[in-house]
Amino acid sequence: MNQKNGNNRPKVELGLNEEAILRLLKDKCYEGSNSFGRFYLYSVEHEGLEKAFFPPPEVHEQILESKLKAGDEFVVRKVAAENGNKVGSRIEFRLLKKAAVASTAPGGTDGNQPVAGDGLKAMMAQCVREAVEITKGISGVAWQNEDVQKISSCLFIARSRMN
C-alpha cells in the first residue's frame, strides 16, 4: 500500500473506499512538474509515520482554500467515480481539525512553544538568539559566525519538524 518515492519516504496510497487521516508537517507543499504534468508534494504524518502525499489538483485547491498549516489534520478518501462510460476513482477531502495557534512572549527563550502566523520567522529569530547564547556560554572556543549559523540552523530544523 505504501510506495517509496525518491527520498525513501513512504507514499500515501489509498485503496478504493479507504480513507486516511493526514496531519500536515509543513505549511506549504512542493510544486513541480514532470512528464506526467504538474504535481503537488505534501509532507504529512499518517499512522505515526512521515509520508509523501501527492493530491490531485482539486484536493490541492481545497487544502489551499482551507488555509491549512503545519499541524492541521484532514481526511482523504478514495471513492469510485464515473466519467462517461468509464468507472475510475477520485479523492475526497474533508477538514478534520486545525491546529491551535498561540504566540510566545517577545524576547522569550522557550523556542519550543508555537508562535503566531506560520511562526517560522519568529522561530528562526529565537534559534539565532539561543545559538548566540550557547556560543557565549562556552569559553575557550574560538567561535566563528559560521558556528552560530550552523547551531541556529540545527535548532530551527529540529523545532520546525516537531511542529
N, C-alpha and C positions, 0 to 999 in steps of 0.2 A: 504494500500500500504506500510506503514512503520511498520515493526515488531520491537519489542524491543528485545535487547539482554540482557545478564546478567548484564550489567551496566545500564539498563534502558535508554539506548541511542537508539533512533530510528535507524533502519537499512535501508540502501538504497535498495529499491525493485523496479524493473522495470517491467512493463507490456510489452507485445510484441509490437515492433516498438516504444517504448518510449525511450527517451534519457534524460540524466541528466547532468548538468554542475556541476562538483565537484571541490572544492578547497582543496588541502592538508593542514591539520593543523599541521602535524608533518613531519619531514624529512624521517622517517623510519616507516615501518609497524611492527606490532607484528606478529611473525610467531609462529604457534603452530600446534598441531595435536590432533585429537580426533577419535572417532570410524568411522567417515566418511573419514578420511585421513588428509592430510596436508591442512592448511588454512592460509590465509594472511588477517590481520585485519588492515585497514587504518582508521585513524580519518580524516574525511572530513567535509566540510561545504557544505550543499545542501539546497537551498531555505532559507538561513539565519539561519539554524539550524545545530548544530554539530550532525553528524550521523556516524554510523559504516558502512564501505564498505568492503565487502568480495569479491574481484575479483577472477575469475578463474585463474589458473596458467598462462595461456598465456597473460592475461591482466596484471598480476603482473609482468611478464617478460618485457612487453612493458613499464611499469612505470619505472622499473629499467633501461632499455636501454635508456630511455628519460632523465635519471638523474634528476627526479623531486624532488623538495624540498618543504618545507612548503611555502605556498602562491601560488604555481603553480596551474594552472587550466587545467582540461581536461574534455572531454565529453565521456560518455559511452552510448551505445545504445544497446538495446536487439533486435536481429533480428532472424527471422526463419532460420533454418539450417537443411539440410538433412544429415542423417547418414544412408546410405544404404536405407532401406525401411521406416525408421522412420523419422518423422519430429520433430525436437526439437528446441532448441534455442541456441544462442551463444551471447556473449557480444563483441561489437566492441569498440575499443579505438581510440580516436583522441586527440592529444595535442591541447589545446586551447591557453594558453599563460604561459610563465614562468615569475615568479615574478622578478622584478628588484632587483639586489643585490648591495648594497652600503656599504661603510665602514665608521666607526667613527674614529675620530682623536684619537691617542693613549693618554690615560690618560683623555679623555673627560668624562664629567659627565652626558651626556644625554643618559641613558640606553634604551630609547625608540626608538632610531634610529637603523635601520638594520645594521648588520655587515657582513664583507666578509666571504665566506665559509658558513658553516652551522650556524656560529655565536654563537653557544651555549657556547663555551669555553670563548670567549670574553664577552658574555652577563653575564655569571656567575661571571667572574672576576669583572666586573663593579658592579654587585649586591653586592658582598662581600665588595668592596671599599665603596659603599654607605651605607651598613649596619654598617661598622666601623664609618663612618662619623655621622650616626644617633646616635649611642651609645655615641660618644664623645660629641655630641651637647646637650645631655640631662644629666645634672649633678644631683647629689643627688640619683642616682640609682646605685646599685651595679651590674653592668653588668657582665655577665659570657660569656665565649666563646660560650656556647650553644645558648645564646641570639643572638649573631652575626650570628651564623649558621642559626637559625630559621628565623631571619629577612631577610637574604640574600636568603634563600630558598623561602620565600613568594614572594619576589621581582622577583626572577627568574621564578617561576611558573606563576605569573601574566603576566610577559612580554613575556614569550615563548608562552602563549596561545593567546596573542594579535597578534603575528606574524603568 
